[in-house]
Amino acid sequence: MIFQSIKMAVDSILSNKMRSFLTMLGMIIGVMSLVVLVSIVNGATSSVTDSISQIGTNMLTVQILDDKGEPFTLDEVMGLSEKESVSATAPFSQGSATAKYGSTTENITLYGTTGSYYDIEGLSLARGRFLKNTDVKNSTYVAVINSATAENLFERSNVVGEIMSIDGYHFTIIGVLEEEESTIGNTSDRLEAYIPYTALSKIMGSSRQITSFYVSSADGNSMDMVEQEMTMYLYQRLGDTDSFSIVNSSAVMETMSSVTDTMKLMLGGIAAISLLVGGIGIMNIMLVSVTERTREIGIRKAIGARKQTILVQFLIEALLVSVTGCLVGIGLSALTIFIINNVASSLSASMSLDIVLISIGFSMIIGVVFGIYPAYKAANMRPIEALRHDT
């Protein structure tokens, strides 16, 4: 009976191709909206999560907002690494300058820090070495540059030992970082150089007092304990909690996950409305189909067809229209995502099996829910009245 009902449903759909296509169009658009929107969020979430993971989830960022007239010194910050729960500390300062090599001049972002920054941030070197404590102690004019700086300023990657001018100061290149990707998935093109904290203070004409530094924990599972310990230390040092701020990178990861999950639900809800509209279209066309085939229903009932048989036939037809529209929508979604990833470099979409299965399941539910009333109406027709119907 099921196979016969499926065959009759297919014949009915194919006998009105244009009407069937227009009926499926609502489902196609609804599924595309759901799959494409959620896939874009998935891609963005994955990209941001990877970026945060590269930085590390066992790091605290400390900002000194008011030092109460007693500035933090380099020795004081570095001494915090001796605490049992702390793995490393590194001061951090940022500035901009003009870098020159030969006849090439570029604007560059300078980061002043120490050797510990390499491990805290999880950096990777392609060539050379990173900063050492002796470089910081002696205010040595050495620099570690990123790959974008090497390519733009030197037009080659192997530049260890070369000398570049930064605001008139001559810095020796001691290392080149591996090429990295930005949060949106494409290669970062920012020109960056890491130099000793003391050297940055000298060329920028600023004091050596520290207003920002990083702290990493000895164990990724002890971040909360490290945060509490640093909060207590800074409170005792500065006298109140308004004089400093601490950002826990693992908390940032959790917040980002919560935000993206909420965004998925919101976009999924918006797209689900489109699917509901498509379901209403299916019910409307199925009611029209029942009216057009009233005489056929009467004949089938007159020769012994049961209510259940008629009900299943029209329910399968509604389900077939809904699922077919869903499958077409998934196919077009895959094509759309492929185009997005190849044309729009600022966007990244990733279609998962979960969202595909959810779309199919939701479409089946819509087919059944919006097809049950027309099917019930057809199944409960009285044979005599149906046979009298003038088509």
N, C-alpha and C positions, 0 to 999 in steps of 0.2 A: 504493500500500500504506500509506503514511504517513497519508494523509487518511482512509482506511478505519479504520486503527488509532485515530486520534484520535476519529473518530465513535463507534467502539465503546467507547472509554474514557469519553467523555462520557455515553453511554447507561448505562454501568455505574455511573458516579458518581451520575447523576440517579435511577437506579432504587432507590438506597438513600440518600436525601437526608440523613436524620438521622445515619446512620452516617458518611457522607462529611463532614458538618459537624463531628462530634465528632473525626474524624481530622484535619481541617484546624485544629481549635482549638489543638492543640499548636504548629503552625507560626504561627498568628495571634498567640498569646501570645509566642512566641519572637521574632518579628519586631518586635512592638510594644516588647518589652523592649529589644531592640537599638537600634531607631531612636529611641525616646523618650529613653533614657538618654544615648546619644551626642549627641543633639540638644541636650539640656540642657547637657552639658559644652561643646559647641560654642558655645552662646549665652553661657555664663559666660566662656569663654575669650575670645570676641570682645569682650565688655564690658570685661573686665579689661585686655585688650591695648589697647583704645581709650583707656582711662583712663591707662595708662602712656605711650602715644604722645602724649597731650595734654600730659603732664608733660615729655616729651622723653626721648630716649635718649642725649643727649650731655651728661649732668649727673652730677656727683659730689656726694654728700652726705658732708660731713666732720664728725665728732664729736670734740671734744677731751675726753678722759676724765680727763686729769691734765696741768695746764699747768705743773707743776714750780715753782709760785710765780711764774711770769712770764706773766700773762694775755695773751691775744691781744687786741689793740686793733682798733678800727674801721679806723684808717689802715693797719694791717698787713694785714688781710684784704683791703681794697680795693686795696692795692698789689699783691696777687698777680695781679690782672688785667693787669698790665703784662708778664707773662711771654708769650713769643711764642705758645705753644700754647694759652693761656687766653683765652677770649672775655670772660668776665665773672665776677665773684664777688659774693656777697650774703650778709651775715650773716642769721641767722634765729633768732627767739626767740618763744615762745608763752606766752600767759597767758589767764586768763578774767576777765571783769568784768561789771558791770551797766550796760547802756545804757538811757538814758531820753530820750524825746522827748514833750513834752506830758505826758499822763497815762499813756502807754504805757511799760512797763518790760519789758525782755527781758534774759536772760543771753546774752552774746556772747563769742565766741572772738577774741582779739586776736593779730595776727601783727606782730611788729616786724621791719622789714627796710629795705632801701634800694630805689632806683629800678631797679637791675639785676635785682631779683627778677622783675620783670614779663617781661623777655625770657627769663630762664632757665627760668621755669615755663611760658612760652607762654600767659600770661593774655590775655584780650580784654576791652576796655572797651566798655560800651554807651553810657556818657556820661562826660564830664569827662576828667580826666587821672589818671595814676598819680603816685606819689611821685617827688620830685626830690632830688638831692643836697643842695640848699640846705635842703630841709625837714628832712633828717637832721642837717645841720650846725647848724641853728638850733633843733633840737628843737621844730619847729612842731607845733601841735596840729591836724593835718589827718588825714583818714581816707578810705580807699577802701573801700567796703562791697560785699558781694555782693548779688545781686538778692533773696535771701531776707530779708536784713536790711531792705532798702528796703520790701518788701511788708509785713513783719511789724511793723516799728517805725514806718514812715511811712505805710503803706497806699497807696503809690504808688511809681512807679519813677523819676520825674524829681525827684531830691532834691539835686542838685548846688547847693551854696551854703547848704544848711540846716545848722543846728547841733544836735548831739546831745550829751548828757552821758554821759561814760564814767567811772564811779566819781567823779563830781563835777567832772571836768575837761571843759571845753567844746571839742569837736572840730568843725571845719568839714568838711563832706562835699565832697571835691573830685572824686570819681569813683565810678561804679557799674559793677561787672563784669557781663559778659553772663551770662545764666542758664546754669548748667552741670548736667551729669548726674553722679550718683554711679556707683560701679562696678557696681551691679546694674541700671542702666538707667533708674531713676526719678529725678526731679529732686531735687537735694540741698536739704534744708531747714535746714541748719546756718546759724546767724547768724555771720557773720565780718566782721572789719574789719582792714584793713592800715594800719598807722601807722608813722611813722618809728621806727627802732630805738632811737634816743636818747629819744624820747618815751615808749616803752613802759618803758624802764629807769627813767624818772623817775616815772611813775604807779604802777609796781609796787614802787618803792623798792628796786630791785636795782642792782648795779653794771653798768657798761657793758662788762665783760669778755665776750668772745665764746666760746661753747662749741659753737656749731653754725653752719656756713655752707655755701653751695652754690658749686660751681665748674662752669662750662660751658666746653666746648672750642670753639676757633675752627672746627674741622672735626669733623663727627660721626664720621669715620673715624679720628680721632687720640685717641679716648678712652683707649685703653690707654697711650699715651705720656703723656697728661696725668695719668693715675692714677699712673704711675711717677714722674713729676716731682713731684707733690704728696706722694707717699710719701717720696721722698728729702728733700724740703724739711722735712716734719714730723719725720722721723727726726733730721735734723740739728738741728732746733729743740728737740725734746723729749728726744732721747737714746735712745729705744726705741720699738718698734712697739706696745707695750701701752698707750701713753698716748693713742692716737688710733685711730679707725676710719674707713675710707673705703668707701662703698657706690657701686658703679658701676651706674647705671640700666640700661645696656645689658646688663649681666650679670644684672640682675633680670629683664629681658625674656626672656633666654635660659633662665633657670631656670624661669620661669613656663611657657614653651613646653614645656620638658622634662617638667614636672610634669603639665601637662594632657594631653600625648601619652601619658604613662604611665597616666593616669586613663582615657583613652579605651580603651586596650588592655585594662585591667583590667575595665572595665564591659562592653566588647565581648565579652571572654572569658566573663564571667558570663552574658551574654545568649545567647552561642553555645551554652551548655549547655542552655538551654531549647529551642533549635532542634534539638539532638541528640535531646532527649527527644521532640520532635515527630516526628523522623525514625524513631525506634523505633516510635512509634505507627503511622506509615505502613506500616512493614514488617509489623507485626503484623496490620493490617487487610488488607494485600495477601495475606498468607499465608492468611487466612480466606477471602478472595475466590477464591484459587486452589483451595482445597479445595471451596468451594461450586460452582465452575465446572469441576470435574474432568471431568464427562461431556461438557460443551460442548467442552473442549479435546480430548477423545478423538475426538469427531465431526469436529472441524476437521482433526485430524491424519489421520483415516481417509479424508477426501476430498481429501487432498493438501497440507494446510497444512505449511509447513516450520518447523523449529525457530526460525529467524530471525524469522519472522512472529509466532509466539507470543511470543517474547522481546520484540520491539519493542512489541507490543500492551500487555503488562503493564508494561513499562518506561515507556511513554508515560502510562499510567494513573497510576502512582506519581508521575511528574514533574508531571502535570497537577494532582494533589491538592496537591502541595507548593507549586507556583508560585501556584495559586489562593489557597491559604492565605496565602502571602506577600503577594500583591497586596491581599487584604482587610486584612491586618495593616498594610500601609503606609497604606492609606486611613484606618484607625482611628487610626494614629499621627499622621497629619496633623490629624485632628480633636482628638486629645488635646493635641497641641502648641498648637493654636489656643486651646483652653480654658485651658491653663496660662498662656499669654501674656496672656490677657484677665482671668483670675481671680486668679492668684497674681502680684502685682506684684513680689515679691521674687525671682522666678525668670524666666529668659529662655531660651527654647529656639529653636534655629535648625536646621531640617532641611535638610541639603545633598543634592545630587544624588549625591555620592559614596557616602554611607551607604545611599541607596536602591538604587543599582546593586550595592553589596556585598551587601545583603540578598537581592536577586533572584538574584545569582550563587551565594550560599551556599545558598539554598533549592533551586536547580537541582541543585547538587552533592549535597545531602542526598537529593533525590528520586531521583537516579540511584544513589547509594551504597546507600540503604536499600531501593530497589526492585529492585536487580539480583538479589538472592537469590531473592525470590518469582518474578521473571520467569524466572530460570534453572531453578527448580524446575518451573514450568509448561512450559517449553520442552522439558524432558528427560523428560516423562511418556511412558510407553509406551502407544500407542493402545489395545491390547487391555485392559490393566489399567484405563485411564481409562474405557473404555466399560462395564466391569464395575462401576464405582463406583456405589454406591447413594446418590443425593442425597436 
